[in-house]
């Protein structure tokens, strides 16, 4: 179900944008489920889970995501909506 983070590592100046795009891509590929903090860290090349949490809070402050219950598995993309598409539909 969960796919490994295999995208290109982000450049430092684009970390928040790259993180946001990774989250959207992950949710799209995984039926709307959010990546874990460790999944995000692996993609970003950051071992510190507290640093990932800090960056997630920055995205929330910018209004790009909402952290429901402040859990990495409950990341809501502001303005985004996942809908089920049946195969062949």
Residue, then its C-alpha position, 0 to 999 in steps of 0.5 A: x500500500x505505502x510506496x517508498x519515497x523515491x523522488x528527487x531530494x529537494x534543494x534547501x531553498x525549496x524545502x517547504x514546497x518540495x515537502x508539500x508536493x511530496x505530501x500531495x503526491x503521497x496522498x494521491x498514490x495512497x488513497x488519501x492516506x498521509x505519509x508518516x513523519x519518517x516517510x517525509x524525513x526519508x524523502x527530505x534527507x532529514x533524520x530528525x523527526x522534530x525537524x520534520x515536525x517543525x517544517x510541517x508546522x511551518x506549512x500549517x502556518x502558511x495555510x497550505x496544510x492542516x495538522x489534524x490532532x497534530x499527527x503526521x498521519x492526519x495531514x489535510x491539504x487545504x483546498x484538496x479533496x480526495x475522491x475514490x475513482x473506480x477502475x474503468x469509470 
